[in-house]
């Protein structure tokens, strides 16, 4: 039984450092950056590095470094490059579960001007993973994580996801811009099966055809059920997660050292999902994604600076990036819709509102019921215990509702408390 199996591409990445120049062009869509080379010239390469990349192997290596038993399902060529991929997977203690056929994928990464890169990609056999190449009964795992899969490989991915969902396996997906620009309907069959969707801001905007939408708007719009996680990354602006009606945001560390961004998205996504697999809360999972990503971008290559679990936890203990959480604007608009308002209980006096551990002040039982419905589980559990229930005390002492308070004291979890409060509000 694996903790996680990754699906995705495997490539040999060649990093070429040359004396290129950056040109900025103004277009009707805004300013665009181009790396330029003199035409008809022989250009000397100052430094050349060969590394193993691809979303499938990058995330597999990261999951394994973070202490998870990991397998990689993908397609490799019957060439020397395929053997090099297998060698690196073994070094990271990742089991290869795919098929060897054709020519291994290959990428050329040009320079790193203004800390970004241009990549020339040959997909090779990455796009030709067939259903017959996969023995579904071998997918004994708790989670499956897939990076971008296109053409025939995407059809195979749909089959794998449908099978996995029926087996109770959790699913995470990180599509590329290639897929996102096809639009939501083209990916619907996969998106509606997911437990976790991770993509960057540009990809999210392409997927929903909303060029100017914010990460918060896009994340809540892409959520298909309350228990899923939609994460949108936005470089130096941090990352946003929508889960169970709550918007979480994390900013980068103040000490991050940026050298080159190849593999940053894979490192963040795998770190976040690893956190969930390890039963961490959303905030801790986002932090784990951040420290893994920030380590990777401090060095050339997508795997050269991946953290072990011990190293990641040390980084997390001193991580100083800002984290926030709130009810999403979408839910606030729905809650404040006059047509959806129920008759309100009495409002507590200004000095007798219920102050939650996160600082929010509640003024009525109705407000408490609807706030707790969308509040994180850990926030609710801070106010109830074996010998105390702050919600019941407030309801009894401020509103004099002894019978309701007694019922609340009998409840030991968020759902039971919320159901009891909502029943009282509706009656």
C-alpha positions as CSV (number, residue, x, y, z in Angstrom):
1,X,0.0,0.0,0.0
2,X,1.4,3.4,-1.1
3,X,0.7,6.6,0.7
4,X,0.6,8.3,-2.7
5,X,1.1,7.5,-6.4
6,X,2.0,10.3,-8.7
7,X,1.0,10.4,-12.4
8,X,2.6,12.7,-14.9
9,X,5.5,13.5,-17.2
10,X,9.1,12.5,-16.9
11,X,11.8,14.5,-18.8
12,X,15.5,15.0,-19.0
13,X,16.0,18.7,-18.3
14,X,18.9,20.6,-19.8
15,X,19.7,23.9,-18.2
16,X,21.6,26.2,-20.7
17,X,23.1,29.4,-19.3
18,X,24.0,31.8,-22.2
19,X,24.5,35.5,-22.8
20,X,20.9,36.1,-23.9
21,X,19.1,39.4,-23.5
22,X,15.6,40.3,-22.2
23,X,13.4,42.4,-24.5
24,X,10.1,43.9,-23.3
25,X,7.4,44.4,-25.9
26,X,4.1,46.3,-25.5
27,X,1.2,44.5,-27.0
28,X,-2.6,45.1,-27.0
29,X,-2.7,42.6,-24.1
30,X,0.0,44.4,-22.1
31,X,3.7,44.1,-21.7
32,X,5.4,40.8,-22.6
33,X,9.0,39.6,-22.0
34,X,11.1,37.8,-24.6
35,X,14.5,36.2,-24.3
36,X,16.4,37.1,-27.5
37,X,19.5,35.7,-29.3
38,X,21.4,37.2,-32.4
39,X,20.2,35.6,-35.6
40,X,22.7,33.6,-37.6
41,X,25.2,33.5,-34.8
42,X,26.9,30.7,-32.8
43,X,26.1,31.3,-29.2
44,X,28.4,30.0,-26.5
45,X,26.8,28.2,-23.5
46,X,28.5,29.3,-20.3
47,X,27.1,26.5,-18.2
48,X,25.2,23.2,-19.0
49,X,23.4,21.0,-16.5
50,X,21.5,17.8,-17.1
51,X,18.8,17.0,-14.5
52,X,15.7,14.8,-14.4
53,X,12.4,16.7,-14.3
54,X,8.7,16.5,-15.3
55,X,5.7,17.0,-13.0
56,X,5.3,13.3,-12.3
57,X,8.9,12.7,-11.1
58,X,9.3,16.1,-9.4
59,X,6.3,15.5,-7.2
60,X,7.1,11.9,-6.6
61,X,10.6,12.8,-5.3
62,X,9.1,15.5,-3.1
63,X,6.5,13.2,-1.6
64,X,9.2,10.6,-0.9
65,X,11.5,13.1,0.7
66,X,8.6,14.2,3.0
67,X,8.4,10.7,4.4
68,X,5.6,9.1,2.2
69,X,5.8,5.7,0.5
70,X,5.6,6.8,-3.1
71,X,5.1,5.3,-6.6
72,X,5.3,7.0,-10.0
73,X,3.0,6.0,-12.9
74,X,4.1,7.4,-16.2
75,X,5.6,6.5,-19.5
76,X,9.4,6.3,-20.2
77,X,11.2,5.7,-23.5
78,X,13.3,2.6,-24.2
79,X,16.3,4.9,-24.5
80,X,19.2,5.9,-22.3
81,X,17.2,8.9,-21.0
82,X,14.6,6.5,-19.7
83,X,17.3,4.6,-17.8
84,X,18.5,7.9,-16.3
85,X,14.9,8.6,-15.0
86,X,14.7,5.1,-13.4
87,X,18.0,5.7,-11.8
88,X,17.0,9.0,-10.2
89,X,13.6,7.5,-9.1
90,X,15.5,4.8,-7.2
91,X,17.7,7.4,-5.6
92,X,14.6,9.0,-4.2
93,X,13.2,5.6,-3.2
94,X,10.3,6.0,-5.6
95,X,8.8,2.8,-7.3
96,X,8.3,3.0,-11.1
97,X,4.8,1.7,-11.9
98,X,4.6,2.7,-15.6
99,X,5.6,1.4,-19.0
100,X,8.6,1.8,-21.2
101,X,8.0,2.5,-24.9
102,X,9.1,5.1,-27.4
103,X,11.3,8.2,-26.6
104,X,11.6,9.8,-23.2
105,X,10.5,13.5,-22.9
106,X,13.2,16.2,-23.1
107,X,13.2,19.9,-22.1
108,X,15.7,22.7,-22.6
109,X,15.5,25.5,-20.0
110,X,17.0,28.7,-21.3
111,X,18.6,31.1,-18.8
112,X,17.0,32.6,-15.8
113,X,16.5,36.3,-16.6
114,X,14.7,38.3,-13.9
115,X,14.4,34.9,-12.0
116,X,12.2,33.3,-14.5
117,X,12.8,30.9,-17.4
118,X,11.8,29.9,-20.9
119,X,11.4,26.1,-21.6
120,X,11.5,24.3,-24.9
121,X,9.7,21.0,-24.3
122,X,9.6,17.7,-26.3
123,X,6.8,15.6,-24.8
124,X,7.9,12.3,-26.3
125,X,6.1,9.3,-24.9
126,X,4.6,11.3,-22.0
127,X,1.4,11.9,-24.1
128,X,0.9,8.3,-25.1
129,X,0.1,6.5,-21.8
130,X,-2.7,4.1,-22.8
131,X,-5.3,2.4,-20.6
132,X,-3.8,-1.0,-21.4
133,X,-0.4,0.3,-20.1
134,X,-1.9,0.5,-16.6
135,X,-2.8,-2.4,-14.3
136,X,-5.5,-0.7,-12.2
137,X,-5.4,-3.5,-9.6
138,X,-1.8,-2.4,-8.8
139,X,-3.0,1.1,-7.7
140,X,-3.0,0.2,-4.0
141,X,-2.7,3.7,-2.5
142,X,-4.4,6.2,-0.2
143,X,-3.9,9.1,-2.6
144,X,-3.3,9.7,-6.3
145,X,-1.7,13.0,-7.4
146,X,-1.6,13.9,-11.1
147,X,0.2,16.7,-12.8
148,X,-0.7,17.7,-16.4
149,X,-1.6,14.9,-18.8
150,X,-2.7,15.6,-22.3
151,X,-3.9,13.8,-25.5
152,X,-4.2,10.0,-25.1
153,X,-2.7,10.2,-21.6
154,X,-5.5,12.5,-20.4
155,X,-8.1,9.9,-21.5
156,X,-6.2,7.3,-19.5
157,X,-6.1,9.6,-16.5
158,X,-9.9,9.9,-16.6
159,X,-10.2,6.1,-16.5
160,X,-7.7,5.9,-13.6
161,X,-9.5,8.6,-11.6
162,X,-12.9,7.0,-12.1
163,X,-11.6,3.7,-10.9
164,X,-9.8,5.3,-7.9
165,X,-12.8,7.2,-6.8
166,X,-14.8,4.0,-6.7
167,X,-12.0,2.5,-4.5
168,X,-12.1,5.4,-2.0
169,X,-8.8,6.8,-3.1
170,X,-8.3,10.5,-2.6
171,X,-7.5,12.5,-5.8
172,X,-5.4,15.6,-6.4
173,X,-4.8,17.3,-9.8
174,X,-2.5,20.0,-11.0
175,X,-3.4,20.9,-14.7
176,X,-1.2,22.9,-17.0
177,X,-2.0,26.0,-19.0
178,X,-2.3,23.7,-22.0
179,X,-5.2,22.0,-20.4
180,X,-6.7,25.1,-18.7
181,X,-7.1,27.0,-21.9
182,X,-9.4,24.3,-23.2
183,X,-12.0,25.5,-20.7
184,X,-13.8,24.0,-17.7
185,X,-16.1,21.8,-19.7
186,X,-13.2,20.0,-21.3
187,X,-11.9,19.0,-17.9
188,X,-15.2,18.6,-16.1
189,X,-15.2,14.8,-15.8
190,X,-11.9,15.0,-13.9
191,X,-12.5,18.2,-11.9
192,X,-15.8,16.9,-10.3
193,X,-14.0,13.9,-8.9
194,X,-11.3,15.8,-7.1
195,X,-10.4,16.2,-3.5
196,X,-7.7,18.7,-4.3
197,X,-7.2,21.0,-7.2
198,X,-4.0,23.1,-7.4
199,X,-3.2,25.6,-10.2
200,X,-1.6,29.0,-10.6
201,X,-3.6,32.2,-11.1
202,X,-3.1,32.3,-14.9
203,X,-4.3,28.7,-15.3
204,X,-7.3,29.4,-13.1
205,X,-8.3,32.4,-15.1
206,X,-7.9,30.5,-18.4
207,X,-9.9,27.6,-17.0
208,X,-12.9,29.8,-16.2
209,X,-12.3,32.4,-18.9
210,X,-12.2,35.1,-16.3
211,X,-9.1,37.2,-17.1
212,X,-9.3,39.7,-14.3
213,X,-10.8,37.6,-11.6
214,X,-9.0,37.4,-8.2
215,X,-7.6,34.2,-6.7
216,X,-10.3,34.2,-4.0
217,X,-13.1,34.5,-6.6
218,X,-11.6,31.8,-8.8
219,X,-11.0,29.4,-5.9
220,X,-14.5,29.5,-4.6
221,X,-15.9,29.3,-8.2
222,X,-13.9,26.1,-8.9
223,X,-15.0,24.3,-5.7
224,X,-17.4,21.5,-6.6
225,X,-18.2,20.4,-3.0
226,X,-17.6,21.7,0.5
227,X,-15.0,19.2,1.5
228,X,-12.6,19.7,-1.5
229,X,-9.6,22.0,-1.5
230,X,-8.9,24.5,-4.3
231,X,-5.5,26.1,-4.2
232,X,-4.4,28.9,-6.4
233,X,-0.7,30.0,-6.4
234,X,0.4,33.5,-7.4
235,X,4.2,33.7,-7.1
236,X,5.4,36.5,-4.8
237,X,1.7,37.3,-3.9
238,X,1.4,34.0,-2.1
239,X,-1.2,31.3,-2.3
240,X,-5.0,31.1,-1.7
241,X,-7.0,28.0,-0.6
242,X,-10.8,27.6,-0.6
243,X,-12.1,24.8,1.7
244,X,-15.4,24.3,3.5
245,X,-16.5,27.9,2.8
246,X,-13.3,29.4,4.2
247,X,-10.6,31.3,2.3
248,X,-7.1,30.8,3.5
249,X,-4.1,32.8,2.3
250,X,-0.4,32.5,2.9
251,X,2.4,34.9,1.9
252,X,6.0,33.9,1.2
253,X,8.7,33.9,3.8
254,X,10.6,37.2,4.2
255,X,13.9,35.2,3.8
256,X,13.2,33.4,0.6
257,X,16.1,33.4,-1.9
258,X,15.1,33.2,-5.5
259,X,17.5,31.7,-8.0
260,X,15.3,29.9,-10.6
261,X,11.6,28.9,-10.5
262,X,11.6,25.5,-12.3
263,X,9.7,23.0,-10.2
264,X,8.4,25.6,-7.8
265,X,4.7,24.7,-8.5
266,X,5.4,21.0,-8.2
267,X,7.2,21.5,-4.9
268,X,4.4,23.6,-3.4
269,X,1.6,21.3,-4.6
270,X,3.3,18.2,-3.4
271,X,4.1,19.8,0.0
272,X,0.5,20.9,0.4
273,X,-1.0,17.5,-0.4
274,X,1.6,15.8,1.7
275,X,0.4,17.9,4.6
276,X,-3.2,16.7,4.0
277,X,-2.0,13.1,3.8
278,X,-0.3,13.5,7.1
279,X,-3.6,14.9,8.6
280,X,-2.3,18.4,9.0
281,X,-4.7,21.3,9.1
282,X,-5.0,23.6,6.1
283,X,-2.7,26.3,7.5
284,X,0.1,23.8,8.3
285,X,-0.3,22.1,4.9
286,X,0.0,25.5,3.1
287,X,3.1,26.2,5.2
288,X,4.6,22.8,4.3
289,X,4.0,23.6,0.6
290,X,5.6,27.0,1.0
291,X,8.9,25.8,2.7
292,X,9.3,23.0,0.1
293,X,8.8,25.4,-2.8
294,X,11.0,28.1,-1.3
295,X,13.8,25.6,-0.9
296,X,13.5,24.4,-4.5
297,X,13.7,27.9,-6.0
298,X,16.9,28.7,-4.1
299,X,18.8,26.4,-6.5
300,X,18.8,25.3,-10.1
301,X,16.7,22.2,-10.8
302,X,13.4,20.9,-9.6
303,X,14.8,18.3,-7.2
304,X,18.2,19.5,-6.0
305,X,17.0,21.2,-2.9
306,X,13.9,19.2,-1.9
307,X,13.6,19.1,1.9
308,X,13.2,16.0,4.1
309,X,10.3,15.9,6.5
310,X,12.6,16.8,9.4
311,X,14.2,19.7,7.4
312,X,10.7,21.0,6.4
313,X,9.4,21.0,9.9
314,X,12.5,22.9,11.1
315,X,11.8,25.5,8.3
316,X,8.1,25.6,9.3
317,X,9.0,26.4,12.9
318,X,10.7,29.6,11.8
319,X,8.5,30.4,8.8
320,X,7.4,34.1,9.0
321,X,5.1,34.4,6.0
322,X,1.7,35.9,7.0
323,X,-1.3,33.6,7.1
324,X,-5.0,34.6,7.2
325,X,-8.4,32.9,7.0
326,X,-11.9,34.2,6.6
327,X,-15.4,33.3,5.3
328,X,-15.3,33.8,1.6
329,X,-16.9,36.9,0.1
330,X,-19.3,34.6,-1.9
331,X,-20.6,33.1,1.3
332,X,-20.9,36.5,3.0
333,X,-23.0,37.8,0.0
334,X,-25.3,34.8,0.3
335,X,-25.6,35.1,4.1
336,X,-26.4,38.8,3.9
337,X,-29.0,38.4,1.1
338,X,-32.2,39.8,2.7
339,X,-34.3,37.2,1.0
340,X,-32.4,34.4,2.8
341,X,-32.6,36.0,6.3
342,X,-34.5,34.1,8.9
343,X,-36.2,36.0,11.8
344,X,-33.4,37.0,14.2
345,X,-33.1,36.2,17.9
346,X,-32.4,39.1,20.3
347,X,-29.1,40.9,19.9
348,X,-26.7,40.6,22.8
349,X,-25.7,43.8,24.5
350,X,-22.5,45.3,23.1
351,X,-20.5,44.2,26.1
352,X,-21.9,40.7,26.1
353,X,-21.1,39.5,22.6
354,X,-19.4,36.1,22.2
355,X,-15.8,36.5,21.4
356,X,-14.3,33.6,19.4
357,X,-10.6,32.7,19.8
358,X,-9.9,34.3,16.4
359,X,-11.2,37.6,17.7
360,X,-14.6,37.7,15.9
361,X,-17.5,38.8,18.1
362,X,-20.9,37.2,17.7
363,X,-24.0,39.1,18.7
364,X,-26.9,36.7,18.2
365,X,-27.7,32.9,18.3
366,X,-28.6,33.0,14.6
367,X,-25.3,34.6,13.7
368,X,-23.5,32.0,15.9
369,X,-25.3,29.1,14.1
370,X,-24.4,30.3,10.6
371,X,-20.9,31.3,11.4
372,X,-20.1,28.0,13.0
373,X,-21.6,26.2,10.0
374,X,-18.8,27.6,7.9
375,X,-16.1,27.9,10.5
376,X,-13.0,25.6,10.6
377,X,-13.3,22.6,12.9
378,X,-10.3,23.6,14.9
379,X,-11.8,27.0,15.8
380,X,-15.0,25.4,17.1
381,X,-13.0,22.8,19.2
382,X,-11.2,25.6,21.0
383,X,-14.5,26.4,22.7
384,X,-15.7,22.9,23.7
385,X,-14.1,20.3,25.9
386,X,-14.9,17.6,28.4
387,X,-15.6,20.0,31.2
388,X,-16.6,23.2,29.3
389,X,-18.7,24.5,26.5
390,X,-18.4,28.2,26.0
391,X,-21.3,28.3,23.4
392,X,-23.7,26.8,25.9
393,X,-22.6,29.2,28.7
394,X,-23.1,32.2,26.5
395,X,-26.6,31.1,25.3
396,X,-27.7,30.4,28.9
397,X,-26.3,33.5,30.6
398,X,-26.9,36.1,27.9
399,X,-30.2,34.9,26.4
400,X,-31.6,32.8,29.3
401,X,-32.2,29.8,27.0
402,X,-31.4,27.0,29.5
403,X,-33.0,24.1,27.5
404,X,-31.0,25.0,24.4
405,X,-27.8,25.4,26.4
406,X,-28.4,22.0,27.9
407,X,-28.7,20.4,24.5
408,X,-25.5,22.2,23.3
409,X,-23.5,20.9,26.3
410,X,-24.4,17.3,25.2
411,X,-22.7,17.8,21.9
412,X,-19.0,17.0,21.4
413,X,-18.4,18.0,17.8
414,X,-18.9,20.9,15.4
415,X,-21.6,19.2,13.2
416,X,-23.8,18.3,16.2
417,X,-23.6,21.8,17.7
418,X,-24.3,23.4,14.3
419,X,-27.3,21.1,13.7
420,X,-28.7,21.8,17.1
421,X,-28.3,25.6,16.7
422,X,-29.8,25.6,13.2
423,X,-32.8,23.6,14.3
424,X,-33.4,26.1,17.1
425,X,-33.0,29.0,14.7
426,X,-35.5,27.5,12.2
427,X,-38.0,26.7,14.8
